[in-house]
Amino acid sequence: MDIEEMKETTTEVAEDDGWQRLVSNEERSLENVKAEKRHQEELQKEAERLLCEQEELIAKRDSLTAQQSNLIEQRDQLTTKLKNLSGKVYPNDPCPCGSGRKYKKCCGRNAS
């Protein structure tokens, strides 16, 4: 092989290597894009799952809040009945007239 043939062969190899690197870079870029797309899809699914879970928790919270309000109302009614049975009404007790105010601010004001 003479020098001219070696130069041509070297140039051809260098050009082929450049194309291979370019194709290789393109393939890696495509793989990166696909991986990023998969990652975005996974994040979207996770976000949807978390939103559903949040809605369920909000519904449970609302239900528990309603139950708590009912229990507080029942407790207040039972406390009032118990105090009415004892016959003595204290200043900070709910007024027996049913106004919802404290005895000392309602009917108890006139009693003193």
N, C-alpha and C positions, 0 to 999 in steps of 0.2 A: 504494500500500500504506500502510495506516495503521499506527500504532504497535503496536496490539494484534496485528495480523497479523505484524508483524516479530518481536515477542516470541515468538509461537507458532512461527514458522518457525525462529527462533534456538534455541528450546528443543528442537524436533524434531531439528535438525541436531546439537545438542550431545548429545542422547540417542543418535542414530544413531552419532555419532563414538565415544561411550563404548562402545557395543556392538561396534563395529568394533575398538576397542582391546582390549576384553575377548576377543573371538574371536581377534584377532591374538596376544594373549598366550597364550591356550590352545593355539593352533597351534604357537607357538614352544616351549611347554612340552612338547607332544607330540613335536615334533621332537627336543628335547633328551633326552627319555626314550628315544626310538628310537635316537639316537646313542649314548647311554650303554649301552643293551642290546647294540648292535653291538660297542662297545668291550669290554664284558665277555665277549662270545663270542670275540672275537679273543684276549683275554688267556687265556681258558680253553684255546683251541686251542694257544697258545704254551706254556702250562704243561704240557699233555699231551705236546707235542713234546719239551720239555726233560726230562720224566720218562722218556720212551722213550730219549732220548739218554743220560741218566744211567745207566739200566739197561744199555745197551749198553757204556758205558765201564766199569761195574763188572764186567761179564762179561769184558771184555778184560783188565782189571787182574787178575782172578782167574786167568785163563788164563796171563798173563805171570808171575804169582807162582809158579804151578805149574811153568812151564817153567824159571824161575830156580832153584827148588828142585832140579829134576832136574839142571840143569847144575852146580850146586854139588856135588851128590852125585857126579856123574860126575867132576868135577874132583878131589874128595877121593879117590875110588877110584884115579884115574890117578896122583895124587901119591903115594899109598901104594904102588902097584905100582912106580913109578919109584924110590922110595926103597928098597924091598925089593930091587930089582935092583942098586942100588949097594952093598948090604950094610951100610951104616952107618945107624944110627937115632939121630937127634938128640933132645935132651930135649923139645923142643916139638912133635915129630912125633907123629902118632897112634900109639898102641901097636900093634905088629904082632900082638898076641894078638887084636885085634878088639873090644876092650871099648869103644872109642870115646873113651877118655880119653887124655890126653897120656902119652907114654912115661915122663916123669919122675914122674908121679903114679901110675903103674901098675907095670909090670914094671921100669922103670928105677929105682924106689925101692930095690929089693933089689940092683941092680947096683953101686951105689956104696958 
